[in-house]
Structures are given as structure tokens and as C-alpha cells.
Amino acid sequence: MHTLSRDAAGPVLAPRGSVVCIGAFDGVHRGHRYVIDHVCRRAAELNLPAAAISFEPVPREFFARGDLVRLSSAREKIEQLFAAGLDTLLLLRFNDALAAMSAEDFVAGVLVQRLNVRELFVGADFRFGHGRRGDMDLLQRLGAHYGFRATELPPLVQQDARVSSSAIRSLLACSQFDAAAGRLGRRFGISGKVVHGQQLGRQLGYPTANIRLGRRLSPLQGIFAVRVHGAGLGDHPAVASLGVRPTVAGREPLLEAHLFDFDGDLYGRRLEVEFVEKLRDEEKFPDLESMVRQIDRDAAQARHILGAAATATAGA
């Protein structure tokens, strides 16, 4: 049974105590799971719930006062954190009040009162509280006062580089999908509910499953070979466009996936589009005929990359 709460104040979520980690957890990559694994192992030894504190919007997004490129939406992050083994997630609303909260009040009101922390694990160079004045020294002093232990874990390093969300965003922006997957622990994907579009793809012979990005800014843009999961599809090969569709005067960023050899109704279903390889940048064509000829080439190239020459049989 998973517990999710959004409020900094409220009743205790772990009456017997908990083992806790804190972070923005954008992407829930291997570095994050390195910390979470420590929490889960220690929680199992103490027979206590494993808990995390995170934030929505993430602090860097709040202070930028606008949308920033992210690896995961709030929903994806919640799902990924629970899938990593956590029992309890305190997903705090990062607002002016939380930004103004002192480090001491955060420890007393959130860590102690809300989560009844017994042990706390944080990543290297962790800072918290108003003005980022809280650090490991403060955590250890307050831990001695309140009766919990704080431990700083060293960063996870792969191929002589620290595993971080910013590094993964940079790899994706450069279309280095394999390298990004090595740090994420999985291929990068975007999930969402399939919505109705303009039906133009169907008219052109390429019906698509459309997913709106909403406020989310993706590190990717262009045309891709992808695999689509969910709705009973299994591991379905597809070609996808992620962008504003300049040829048809689109404005809102949209993810459109054409599933090869598929004829079914996916409206309202939740899918994940997993990115395998970039084919090209998005471009504006002089007319629809030119665009369709390029889509033909894109589809053939994606089929080759994905080994999807034969007819697929997966269904919704």
C-alpha cells in the first residue's frame, strides 16, 4: 500500500518512524535509485516504511518562474519512485511559503512531525531550507537533538562522470539515447493519455496516437524511431513526431506516434512512447505531398532501425 501526501503540515504519516531520502528526483535515474536503494534496505532492516520527500514544481522550476526542460512529469515521477520500492512519498507543493521555510523549521515540521524520521539519507552537497542554508552539519546537529541519524552518500559515477539529471538532459538533447539509457537505467520515454487530434494523419495514411505535453518541456524535438507501450500493445514499433508541426501551422507541442501495422482505437488510453533513435529534425514542407513523401522515408527508416519489416500482431 503506497502513501502519497502533498502537504508540509498535517498528521504524522509514519507513526512508528521512517527511513527517508530527499531530492527533486527528476527522471529517477540510477543516481537517485542508488540513494533510494540505501533507504529501502535500511527500512527493511528496521521494519519501517521507506519514504521520500520531493517537490512539485521542482525548486529550479519554481525559482525560474516558468517551465523548464524535465525528464519526467509529476505523474511519471510518482510512478517511478514507487516502482523503485518506496512506501511513502511526501510530494510537497514548492511555493513561496515552502521556499521561505527555514532549514530548522523544515526539519522540525516536515522530517520530524510528518515523517517521524529515524534515519535520513541525502546525496552529496545536499542543501535545503531558505537560502539553502541547511547542510549536512545542520542535519547532524538537529538529528542529535531529535533522535535521528543523517548520512550523506557519495555521488554515483559512471564512466568517470557523475550521474545527474542535467547530464542526462544534455545527452538526450544531443540524441545520445544509449548513453542516456545507461544513466537512467531504462530508455527515455514520455507517457500520457491519447487525445483526439485534427485527424490529418489518418487522411494522409498515417493515423497517429496523440499525446499532449501540456506544461512539460521535453529535452527532445524532431522525428524518431520509437517503441510504444501500454494498452496491451506490448513493445510496439512506431515512428513519432515531437514538436509543433510547422507545415500545418501547429503551435502546441504534440507527441504523435504512428504505430506500424496497427488498426485499433487508443483514445483515452495511457501510453508510453520510448525513444530509440532520432531520424531528423522537424521541418516545414512547402505542401502536404512533400511532407507525406518524407514521412514515407521516415517510416521505412524507423522500420529498419526497429526490425519491424514484418507485420506486427499486437493489439489494443
N, C-alpha and C positions, 0 to 999 in steps of 0.2 A: 504494500500500500504506500503510494507516494504522497507526500505532503508538500503543497505549494502555497506560499503566502507572499503578499506584495507589500505588507505594511511594516514600517520600522517599529511601531508601537503596537502592543497587544499582548494577549496571553502567551505564556511560555509554550513553545512548540515541542520541547523535549524535556518533560518533567524529570526524567532520570538522568539527564545530561546528554551531551552530544560531542562528536568529533567533527571539526569544522574546517573548511577552507574558504578563502575569499578571492574573488577575481572578476574581471569583466567577461572572461571565458568566450571571447568571440571566436567561433569555429570549433571550440572544444577539441583542440588539436592534441598531438602526442605530449607536448609540454604540459598542457592542462591536465591530461589524464595521468601523467606521472605524479602530479600532486594529488589528484583525486584517488589514485590507487593507494597512496600512503594513508589517506583518510579512511578509505574503506577497509584496509587491512587492520588499522588500529581500532576502528569502530567494532569490527568483528571480534577482536581480542578482548575488548572491554564490554562486549554485548550492549553497545549503544548505537543509536542511529548515526549514519554518516550524512553530514549536512554541508551545504554550500551557501554562501552569500554572494549574490551577483546583483547587477543593476540594469534597469531599462528606463530610459535610454542609457547606453554605456556612458561613463563620465566624459570621455573625449567628445562624444556626440553632443552632450549637454553643453559643455563649455564652448564648443564651436557654434552653438545656437543654430544648428542646421544639420541636415542629413549628411552622413559620411559613409564612405565605402565600408561595407561589412562583409564578413564571411558567412554569417548566419543571421536569420531573423530571430525575433524573440521566441517565436514558437519552436523554431528549429533548435535554438539553444536549450530550451526547456527539455525537449525530447532527447537531445544529445547528452545532457547532464544526467538525466535519469537513466538513460541507457548505459552510462558509464558506471553505474552502480550506486548512485546516491539515493538516500531515502527521503531527505527533506531539502527543499530549496526555498530560501528566502530571497525572492527576486524584488529588490527594493526599487521603488519609484525614485529615480535620481532627479531631484527637483531643487529649488532654491533652499528649502528647509534642510534637506539632507546635505547639500553642498556646504551649508553654514554650520553643520553639526561638528563640534569639536571632537578630536580623537578620543578624549576621555569619555565624553557622553556616548559616543558610538560604542565603545567597549561596554560601558555600563548598561546602556539601553538596548542594544542590539545583540551583542555577543553573550552577555550575561543574562539579561532579563528574558530575551526572546528565545535564545537557543541553549541557555544553561550550559555554556561551553565547558568542556573538561580538557580538551586538547585542541590546539589550533595549528594548522599548517598553512604557510604562505610561501609564495615564490620569492626569488631573490629580489632585493631592492624594493620590497613592498612598502608603499606609503599610503596613508589614509587620513581621513578627517579634514577639517577646514584648513586650507592652505597646505595640505599634505604634510602636516606637522607630526602625524603619528608614524612611528617606525618600530623596528624590532625591539630596540631598547625600551621604549614605552610599553609595548605589549608584554615584555617580560616582567617589567616592574608592576604593571597592573595585574598580570597573571598571578604574581606572588600575593597580591592583595586579595584578589577574588577567588583564587584557588584553581587556576587553570595553567596549563603549560603551553607556551608558544614556541614553534620550531620553524626556522627558515630553511627551505630546501634549495639546493643549488639548481641553476637552470639546466634543462635538458639540452645537450649538444649533439647534433648530427652533422657529420662531415665538416667538422671544425666550425660550425655555425650554430648559434643559439636558435632553438625552435621558438618562433614567435608569430603572433597573428600578423604583424606588419610585414614580416619577411614572406609569409605565405601569400598575402595580398599582392606583394610585388612579383612573386613567381607567377601567380595567375595572370596578372596584367601583362606579363611577357609570354604568356601561353606555355609556360613550363609546367604542364599538368602532371607529369610523372613526378617531378621534384616536389611539387606542392602536395601530391598524394602521399609521398614518403613522410612529410612532416605532419600532415593532417591525420594520417592513419587510415585514410579512405580517399576516394576520388571526390573532388569538389562537386557539389550539386546544389540545385535550387529547387525547393518544393513549394507547392501551392495548389489551390483549387482551380480546376479547369473552368474557364468562363467563356461566355459567348463572345465572338468577335464580329468582324464585318462579313464573314463568310467568303471573303475574297479568295482565300487559299483553296477552298472547295471548288469555286468556279474555275480556278486555274489548274485544277487537277492535283492539288497538293493540300488536302484538308489538314488543319493543324489543331493541336490541343494548346490552348492559350492560357498562360498564367501571368497575371498582373504582378508587378513588383511592388506596387504601392509606394511607400516612402523609402523602401530599401534601395540603396545604390549598390550595384553589383561591380566587382572588380573586372568583369568581362564585358565585351561588346563585340558582336560580329556574327559569323556563321560557323557552326560547329557540328562535328560528328558526336552524337550523344547516345546514351542508353537511358531508357525511361523505366522507372519502377513504380509499383503501386497499382491498385485497382485490378489485381490479378494478372498483371501484364508479365510478371517475371522480370526478365532482363532484356527489354525490347529495344532493338536498334532503331535509330531515328536520325534525322537531320534537323537542326534547330537554328533559329534566328533569335538573337537577343539584341534589341535596340529599338529605335524609334520609327523604323520603316520609312525612310525618306522618299522612296518612289511613290508612295501613296499618301504623302503628307501627314504621316503619323507624328504624334507629339509625345504621348505617354510611352515610356519604356515598357516593352512587352516581350515575354519569352514565348515563342511559337515553335512547337515541335511537331514535325510530320513523321508519324510512326510508319515504318515500312510495312507493307503487306498487312495492314490493319484496317478493318472496317467495323467500327463499333461506336457506341455513344459513351463519351467520357465526361460529359458536362456534369459539374458538381462533384466530381471525384477528385481526390487529392493524389497528386503525382509528385515524384521526384525526378528531375532531369539531371543526369550525371554527365559531366563534360569529359570527353575523351581526347579530342584534338580540334584545334582551330583550323578552319578551312580558308577563311579570308575575312577581311574587314567588311563591315556594312557599307553599301554604296548606293547612290541614286542612279537609276537607269532612265534612259530617255522615254521608254514606253514599257507597257506590260509584257509585250512579246520578248523584248530583250531580257527582261527580268526572268521570265519563265525559262528561256534558254540557259541562263546562268543557274537557275535552280535545278534544272536537269543535270548540269555538270556537278553541282554541289551534291545532289542526291547520289549520283554514281560514285563520286569520290568517297562520300561517307559510307556507302555500302561496302566499298573496297576496304576501307580502314577497319570497319566493324566486322568484316567477314559475313556480310548479310546479303550475299548474292542470291541465296536460295530463299524460297518463300517461307516467311515465319508463320507459326501457327498459334502464337499466344493470343488470348482473347481477354476481354474485359470481364 
